[in-house]
């Protein structure tokens, strides 16, 4: 495994890799990340993993400061997986050149997490744009847990780069909790609670089609979740699977949630 710590070495290393798989991460690696890496290794001749906690995508300074980091453990995991390259850049290098045209979301895109995390996805798209320009991967592997992020990145790059986004299924623990780096911030009891919430929502999704009033049903589900699990819910919504428009459940749809346990923000979808 080759550790690349600056852009010059990165460009030199990947310039002749025509079938390169790219797995962007912010570190704090878990089995969800490992599943993305294994997909890349199956599909591509070489795999590059980035580890970069991007300050531009945090709308809360405390959230950025508390985000779980363990570079030594991450590198150990990647070595065991026998990946080809890991890119660990510094903030100063990534943002050395100022962007001429600011990235903005359309009004129609300011939904779900974008509605509550001002500037978050603009920061995500900014850094992904920089990475893709530098790495020029054949495939980019992203998990469906961050479904809105996957959707926005896919649409942002489709007419701009030749790289293709490869979506990967949500990986859950034995209690049904979706794997997330933020889970490291939770106590055992609260992580168990996440699994119960996810199981509750899985049943909610199955029951949606039988309900005559979707808004009323989701309102009551939200009330029950708050009362039963003592959580703060930002949103609980059903949206079209293909375009994220508000769904009338006649087409393929997903149930999306964002909520807080204590001060830890979590997301999930079914």
N, C-alpha and C positions, 0 to 999 in steps of 0.2 A: 504493500500500500504506500502510495506517494502522498505526502502531506504538502499541499500548496498553500503558501502563506502570503503570496502577493500576486498581483494581476500579471506582471511580466512573466513569471514562471508559469502561471495558469495558461496564458495564451500560447506560450512555447510548447507546453505539454499536450494541449488538446487540439492543436491546429490540424493534425492529420487524422483525427478520429471521426470517421464519417458516420459511424453507427454508435454514437455515445448516448447513454442514458443519464438523465440528470434527476437527482432527488434533492430538492431544496428543503432544508430544515433549519430550525432555530436551536438545535441541540436538545438536550434532555431526552435522549433517544429511548424509545420503548418498542414493544412488539408491533405497533402500528407502523412506525418508521421502517422496522425490519421487513415487514411485508412489502412495502414499497420498493425497498432495495432488492429484495428477491425477485420481484416482478421485472425490475430493470435488468437484473442479471440473466433472467430467462430470455428476455427479448433483445438485449443489446450485447455487443461484443465487449464493451467496457462501460463502467459505471462511475459517475462522479457524484459525491454527496457534498453539499455545502452545509456549513455550520455557521450561522450568522444571526445573532439576535438584533433584528433591525429596529432601531429606535424610532424610525419614521412611521412605523405602523402601530405604535402605542399612543393612545389618546390619553393615557394616564401615567404620569411619571413614576408613581409608586408601583404600578403594575409592571413597568419596565424594570425597575430596580429589584423587584421580588421574583421576576421570572426565573424558574429553575435552570441553573447552569451547572454542568459537571463535565467539562471538556475531557478530563483524564478518562472518565468512565466511557464517554462517547467514543473516543479514539480506540479504547480497548474493544468495544463492541464491533466497530467497523473493521478492525484488524481480524477479529474472529470470523467475520463475514467474507473476508478476503476481497474487499472492494478494491478498485484500481486507484481512485484518487479521492482525497478529501480536501475541499477548499475552505480555508479558515481566514477570511479577509478581515482587515481592520476598517472601522467606520470611516476614518479619514481617507482611506483609499477608495472606498466605494463611492463616497460623495465628494471626491476631489474636483470633479467637473460638474458645474451647475447645469441643471436642465434648462434648455431654452424655452420650452413650452410646458407649462404646468399640467400635470395629469389631473383631470377632474371626472367625476361621475355624472352621468345624466340624472335628471330628476327622477326618472322611472327606476333607476338603479339604487336610489337611496331608501332601501327597504331592509327589513330584517336587521342584521348586524350593522349595516351601513347607516341605518337610521339612528342607532344608539352610540356608535363609535366613530365620531367625526374624524375624518382624515385617515382612518385605519386602512381602508382598501386602496386609497390613493397611494399610501406608503407601500403597501404590498405590490401594487402594479409597478410602482417606480423601481423597486429593487429587483423585481422579476424581469423587467425590461432591461436593466443593466446586466443582470446575470446571463440572460439569453443572448444578448449582444456579444458578450465576452466568450461564452462557452459554446454557443451554436449547437446545442444538443439535437439529436434526432427525435428523442422522446423525453417528455417531462412527466414524472410520476407523482400524482397528487391524490390524497385521500378524500373520500366522499364525506367524511365527518365535517370538514370545512367546505360544505357544498357550495355556498355562495361564493367563497373564494375561488374554488375550482371553476365555477361558471364564469366569473368575471375574468380570470386569467385566460381561460380558453377563448373567450370572445375578444379580449384585448389583443392577443397575439395572432389570431387566425389569418388576418390579412397582412400582417406585418412581418412574420417569420415563417420559415418552413418547418419549425419544430412542431411536434404534435403532442397534445396533452393526453395522457393515458390515465383515466380515472380508476381508482382502486377502492374496493369495498371497505366499509368501516370495520375495524377490528375491535372486538369487545372482550372484556375479561369474563371469567366463569359466572359472575353475577349479573352480566349484561351491560355493565358500565362501558361506555366507549373509551378507548385508550386515548390519553391526552397528557402532554407534558405538565399541564396544570394540575393533574391528579396528584403529582408529587407534593402539592401544597395542602392536600387534604389529610385529615386524620383517617384512621381505619374505619371508624364509625361513619364518617361523612362519605367516604368512598363507597361503603356498603349502601348508604342512602342513595347515592347516584345510580347504583344498579337497580334499586327499587323504583326510582323515578323512571328510568329507562324502560323497565318492564311494564310499568303503569301506562307509559306512552305507547308502547307497542300494542297493548290492548285497545287503547284509545283509537289508534289508527285503524285497527280492524273493525271498530264499531262505527266509524264515521259515515260509511255509506248507508247505514240504516237510519240515520238521523234526518229529520225533515228540515230542521233549522241548524245549519252548521255553526253560525255565530253564537247562538244560544248554547249549543252543546259545548263549544270551546270555552265559552265564558264560565260555564259550570265546572268543566274540567280544571280550568285555571284556579278557580276558587278552592276546589278540592285538593289540588296539589299544594297550594299555599298553606292550607289548614293542616293537611296530613304530614307534610315534610318540613314545614317552617322555612320556606325558601322565598326569595324575591324573584318574580318572573318579569323579564323585560318584554318578551313576546312569546306567543304561542299561536302559530299560524299554519294554514294549509295553503300551499302554493304549487302551481304547475311544475312538473318535473323538468320540462324542456326549456321554459323561458322565465320561470319564477314569477309569472303573473299570478294575481289572486285567483285561486282555483274554485270552480263550481263542482269539483269532484266528479265530473263526467269524463274527464281525461285522466291520464296518469298524474299522480300528485304525491307530494311529500308533506309530512307534518314536521314543522320546525319549532325548536324552542331555544331560548337563551335564558339562563337564570343564575342566581347567585346562591351559593351556600357559604354563609359567613361573608367574607369579602372576595371569594374566588368565583370568577365568572366562567360558566360552562355552557357548552352548546351541544345539541344532538339533533338528529333527524331520522325519520323512518319512512 
